[in-house]
């Protein structure tokens, strides 16, 4: 019977410690969300990230681009054939 009472007390202490720990984590994350929402979000509106512009391809014609793709394809094929 004494073992059962000790086990019961240990289980009760473990459950209490678990609930206190989970409560602390919940409170910390809630506080973090509040801080981000009220302090950092206005700064993000005031200083937005710059949107990167699309990189324009050089003024190569379609024929030149096709020739480049064909040359790269042949080079890859030759490399794979030599390094089997």
C-alpha positions as CSV (number, residue, x, y, z in Angstrom):
1,X,0.0,0.0,0.0
2,X,2.8,2.4,0.7
3,X,4.2,1.9,-2.8
4,X,0.8,2.8,-4.2
5,X,0.6,6.1,-2.2
6,X,4.2,7.0,-3.2
7,X,3.3,6.3,-6.9
8,X,0.1,8.3,-6.6
9,X,2.0,11.3,-5.1
10,X,4.7,11.1,-7.8
11,X,2.1,11.0,-10.5
12,X,0.3,14.0,-9.0
13,X,3.5,16.0,-8.8
14,X,4.4,15.0,-12.4
15,X,1.0,16.1,-13.6
16,X,1.3,19.4,-11.7
17,X,4.7,20.1,-13.1
18,X,3.5,19.2,-16.6
19,X,0.6,21.6,-16.4
20,X,2.7,24.4,-14.9
21,X,5.3,24.0,-17.7
22,X,2.6,23.9,-20.4
23,X,1.0,27.0,-18.9
24,X,4.3,28.8,-18.9
25,X,5.0,28.0,-22.6
26,X,1.5,29.0,-23.6
27,X,1.8,32.3,-21.7
28,X,5.3,33.0,-23.3
29,X,4.1,32.2,-26.8
30,X,1.0,34.4,-26.3
31,X,3.1,37.3,-25.1
32,X,5.4,36.8,-28.1
33,X,2.5,37.0,-30.5
34,X,1.2,40.2,-28.8
35,X,4.6,41.8,-28.9
36,X,5.0,40.9,-32.6
37,X,1.6,42.1,-33.5
38,X,1.7,45.5,-31.7
39,X,5.3,46.5,-31.9
40,X,6.8,44.9,-35.0
41,X,3.9,44.9,-37.4
42,X,3.7,48.7,-37.6
43,X,7.4,48.8,-38.4
44,X,6.9,46.3,-41.2
45,X,4.3,48.6,-42.7
46,X,6.5,51.6,-42.4
47,X,9.6,49.9,-43.8
48,X,8.3,47.2,-46.3
49,X,10.7,44.8,-47.9
50,X,11.7,45.6,-51.4
51,X,10.1,43.4,-54.1
52,X,12.8,41.9,-56.2
53,X,12.5,42.7,-59.9
54,X,12.5,40.0,-62.5
55,X,15.8,39.4,-64.2
56,X,15.5,40.1,-67.8
57,X,17.2,37.7,-70.2
58,X,19.9,39.1,-72.5
59,X,18.8,40.2,-75.9
60,X,19.4,36.8,-77.5
61,X,17.0,35.7,-80.3
62,X,15.1,32.5,-80.0
63,X,17.5,30.8,-82.5
64,X,20.5,31.7,-80.3
65,X,18.8,30.4,-77.2
66,X,17.9,27.2,-78.9
67,X,21.5,26.7,-80.0
68,X,22.7,27.3,-76.4
69,X,20.2,24.8,-75.0
70,X,21.2,22.3,-77.7
71,X,24.9,22.8,-76.9
72,X,24.3,22.3,-73.2
73,X,22.2,19.2,-73.8
74,X,25.0,17.7,-76.0
75,X,27.6,18.5,-73.4
76,X,25.6,16.9,-70.6
77,X,24.9,13.8,-72.7
78,X,28.6,13.5,-73.6
79,X,29.7,13.9,-70.0
80,X,27.2,11.2,-68.8
81,X,28.3,8.8,-71.5
82,X,32.0,9.2,-70.6
83,X,31.4,8.9,-66.8
84,X,29.3,5.8,-66.6
